Amino acid sequence: MLLASYSCTTKKSKTNITIFFEGIKKDTIFIGSWAPLSNSEKIDTVYISDGKLKYFLSINELNKIAIVPKSSALSNKKLITSSANIINLWMNKKDKMYINAKVHKNIIDYSVYGNNFSEQHSEARKKFLKLLEKSHQLRIKKSTYPINQRNDSIKKLINEESKKLFFKRIELAISFVEKNKNYEYSAWLLFNVINTNNKEKVIELFNELSSEVKASFWGIKLSKMVNGFKAFRTGYLFPEINTKTVTGKTINLKNYRGKYLLIDFWGSWCGPCIDEIPKLKEYYKNYNSKLEILGIACNDNKNKLSELISKMNIKWDNILSSNLKNDTNNFVDKFQIRVYPTKVLLDKNGHVIKTYIGSDKELFKDMDNLFK
């Protein structure tokens, strides 16, 4: 949540958020709220003088709240925020939240009372705190070296550290979910943290969640994601797609049987997707007797897509995913695509061989082995 602009608040007649800060007395507090159902945002700022925040937030639905003391975000005269120094809450209309927050430099350790989901989040966050601190230090390091000033060794170091922290976060999240299958926050972790890089694990852990969690707000969202993930299970028949290409040609996946089929979820706006096109063209030409490619353009514009296809002389079929909710041709929603590019390789009978998340060199190695 970006706290880029705000209105000033000095006094509220009611209070539904109370925070007791340890480590700061006088400070400016940034407060941002987001209502996911209506997709509305509010941003505010409050000054405290006694280490205590008493605030009233008028809400009519579930809101995610982000609270940041300015002093905890300052580093080298820059405002740098991360999960390490943001107090995150989830509030319903009638909730009254109480938070005890210990602030030490750029790190905030806090406990929440007043909402089950927020309490579960603060409990889980304590397990992640050391990792969050390391991630925040890496963010500070990145700010010290702007992208245009990073040499190869600095880029390599930052990328390696980021990757280690990423996988450690997933490891900790899986451990928490396995021990707390009756927590709605476990569904949130599966949806937001573990998700695309561990599809089989997500499906496995989702099946083990309690019925109450599956029926919760995040359980329902997770259920939809899991249904999309099931399409990518190795060895399973990939769901049928019946639609028209951007040139008006009617297709279904059965048209491609007898050859291997690479389905590429991409977009004309996606730099890494476009970077892979020359390599894909090379493989499409060299292995045309064995390989077909189907591009599925996501979150895209038909005119821009058609222009790029013509400009790059792309010969394989491309279809445009609908942006409308509940549309059968909304393939982003149907297959829960969250990373671009995402590719899935099917065998000659339409069964999933392997899924590739992001730009993955393994794809071309695997195709070389298949087509030799």
N, C-alpha and C positions, 0 to 999 in steps of 0.2 A: 504494500500500500504506500503510495507516494504522499509524503507530507510536504508538498511543495508550496502550497498557499493556504491561508487560513483566515478565519475571523477571530476577533478577540473576545474573550469571555472573562468577566471579573466576578460575577456573582450569580448564583442559581438559587431559586427558591426551594428546590427539592434536591434530594440526593439519592441516586441509585448506584453510584460507583464511589467507593471509599478506598483510598490507598494510603497505607502507612509506610513511608519510605525510611529506610535505615541507610545512612551514608550520604544523604543530601538533605538540606534544610530549605534553602532558597534556590528555586530553579524555574525554568520555563518548561511546561509540559505540553507536548504535541499530542492531540487526540484525533484519530481517524476512525470512522465507522463505515461499514459496507454491508448493505442488505442484499444477499445473493438472489432472493426471489424477485425483487423489483429492480435489482442492479443499480441501486442508488447509493451515493456516497455523501458523507458529511466530514468536514475537516474543521478543527477548532484548536485554539491554544489557550492555556491557562497558566497563570503565574502562582506559585506557592511560596510561602515565606516561613512555614513551620514544619516542613517535612510531611505534610498531610494534604492529600487531594480529596476534596469532596465535590462531586460533579453529578449533574443530572443530564442524562441523554434521553431525549424523547424518541421512542421507537414504537412501531406497530407490528413488527415481525422480527424473526431471527436476525441478529446483526453480528458481524465480526468486528471487534474493536481492537485497535492497535494504539498503545500508549507508549510514548517515548520521552523520557527526561532529556532535555537538550544537552546537559552536561555529560551524559553517558554516551551521546552520539558524537561528541566533538573529538576529533583526532587530527592533529597537525593542522588545526584551524579549518578542518572540513567536517561537515556533518555526514557521518557514515553510520547507517542503520543496518541491522541484521537481526536474526532471531535471537542473538545473544543479548541485545539491549532493547528489545521490544517486548512489552507486556501484552500478550494476546489473550483476548477474552471472547467468548461467545455468549450473547445475551438474548433472552426472550423478553417480551413486553413487561412482564411483572417481576422480573428478577431484580434482586438487590445484591450487588457484588461487593465483597470485601477482600482486599489483597494486602498481604504483608510482603514488602519488596526490599531486598538487601541489594544496594548498589555499590559495586566495587569497580571503579574506573569505567571500562566499557561493558561490564558484565552485570546483568541483573538476575538474581535468583529470587523467585517469588512463589508464594502459595496463594491459591484462590479458594474462596468459599462463596456459595450462593447459586451455583449452577453445576449440575453433575458433569456435563461435558467439559466445562472449563476446569473443574477440579481434576478430571481425568487427564486433561492436557497438561496442567501444571505438574501433576505426578509423573507423567511420562517425560516431560521436559527436563526434570532433574536427572534422569538417566542419560540425557543427551548433553548436559551442560558443558562438560569438558570438551566435547566435540564442537559445540556451538562456539566456545571460546576460541578454539583453533581456527574455525571457519572465519570468525570475525577478524582475527589477526591476519589471515590470508587476504581478506577484503581490504584491510588497511595497507597491506603490502602492494596489492594491485593498484590502489590509489596513489601510492608512492611512485609507481612506474606506469604512467599512461601507456596505452597500447602502442602509440607511435614511438615510444622510447624504450620498448622492451626488446632486448637482443635475444638471440636464440636460446641461450642458457637460462635467461630469466623466464622466458615463455615456457620452456621445458619444465623448470622447477615449479612454476605456478600450476601448470597442467597436471603434473604428477601429484602434487599436494591436493589439488581439487579432486582428482580421481580417487585418491585414497580416502578422503573425507566423505565423498559421495557413497562409496561402497560400505564404509564403516557405519554411516547413517542408516543404510538399508539393513545392515546386520543388526543394529540395535533396535530398529523398528520391528523386525521379524521377531526378535526375542521378546519384546514387549507384548506384541499381539498374541504370541503363543501362551503367555502367562495371564493374559487378560481378555479372554474370548467373550466376556459378558460386558465389555466396555464399548460404547459407541465410538469412542476415540480410536479404538482399534480399527474400526471400519474407515475412519478418516485416514489413518496411517496407511492402510492398504490402498486407498484411493489416491492419496497425494504423494506418498513417499516411495512405497515399494513398487507399485503399478507396473509400467511397461517393461522394465528390465527383468521382471520376475513373474511373468504371466502365470506359469504353472503354480508357483508358490502362492500367488494371489488367489487363484481358484481353490487351491487346497485349503488355505486358511479361511477363506470366505465360507466354505462349506462347514467349517468347525465353529463359526460364530453362533452365539445364542439366537433363538428365534426373535427375541426382543430387539437385539441389535440389528438383525436383518430388516426388521420393520421400522427402524428409526430413519431419520432424515438422511444420514450418511450411509446407512445400510441399504436404502433404496437406490441411492446414487451408485454405490458400489456394485449392487446387483446388476444394474444396467451395464456397467463397465465389464463385469465378469462375463456377461452374455456376449459382449463384443470380443473379449479375449478368447473365448472358446473356439471362435472361428480359426484361430491361428495355432491350434494344438497340432503338434507333429503327428503325422499318420492319419489325421482325420480329413474327410472330404470338405473342401472349402465351400462355404455357402454359395448358392447360385446368384449370379448377377444378370438381370435382364434389363437392358436400357439401350440408349442410343449414344453413339460417339459424337464428338463435337462436329463431325462432318455429316451427321444424320444417318449413319449406318447402324442398323439394328444388330445387337450382339447379345450373346449369353456365353457363359464360360464353357459350355459344351462345345462351342465352335472351335475351341483351341485344343480339344482332346487329341491325343496322338503326338503332341509335342509338349515339352516342358514349358510352363508359363510363369513368367516373372510379373507379378502385379506390383506396380510402383505407386505408392501414395505420395504425391509430390505437389508442387505448386509453382507457378511462374514467378512468384514472389520469393521463393526459397533459394537462397544462394547455394547452399550445399547440394540441393537437388539438381540445380542447373550445372554445377561443376561436374556432376557424374554423367551428364548426358553424352559427352564425347566418348567416354569409355563404354557406355551402354550401346551406343551406335556401332562401335567397333565389334562388340560381342554379337549384336543383332545381325550384323553383316557376315561375320565369320561362321556363326552357328545357326544361320537362318533355317536350315533344314531340320534342326532339332529344337529351336527356341522361338517362342513368341513372347512379346512384351505387351502388357496392358497398363497404360498410365491412367491413374485416377487423380485428377487435379482437385485439390481440396482448398476451401476458403478462397476461391479464385473467381476471376472475371472472364467470361467467355471470349470477349474481344482481345484482351491481353494474352490469354492462353493461346488463341488461334494465331495471333501475331508471332508469339515465341515459337510455336510449333513450325510455322512457315520459315521463320528466320533461321532456326537451327536445323531445318530439314529433317524433322523427326518423322520416321516412316511408320512406326507402330501405332496401333489404335490408342486413342485417348478419350476418356469420358470425363464429364464435369460433375463433381459431387454437388448436390443441391445444398443450399444454405438454410432451407426451411425445416423447422422442427416437424417431426412425425412424417416426413416425406420418405418414401421407400428408397429414393435415390440420394438421401443424405448419408453417404458412406462414411463420413467422419463420425457421425453419431452411431451408425449401425455397427461399425467395427471399432469404435472408441479409439480413433487415431489421435495420439497426443504428441508424437515426435515426427519430424520430417527431415529427410525422407524415411518412410517405413516401407520395406519391401518384403514380400512373401513369395517363395519359390514353390511351385506346385509340380508334381510329377505328371506323367502323360495321362493319368486317369483323374487328375484334379485333386489329389491328396497333398496335404502340406508336407513339404520336405523340411523347410527351415524358414524362420522369420529373421529379418535383419533390421535392427533399430538404429537410425542415424546412418551416416556414411560409414559403411563397414567393408573393409578390404577383403574380409573373409568371403563375401558374396562372389567375387570374381575368382578367388581360389577354388571355391566349391564348384562353380560352373566349369572351370577348366578341368577339374577332376571328373565331372559328369560327362562332358562332351568329348573327351579325348577318345 
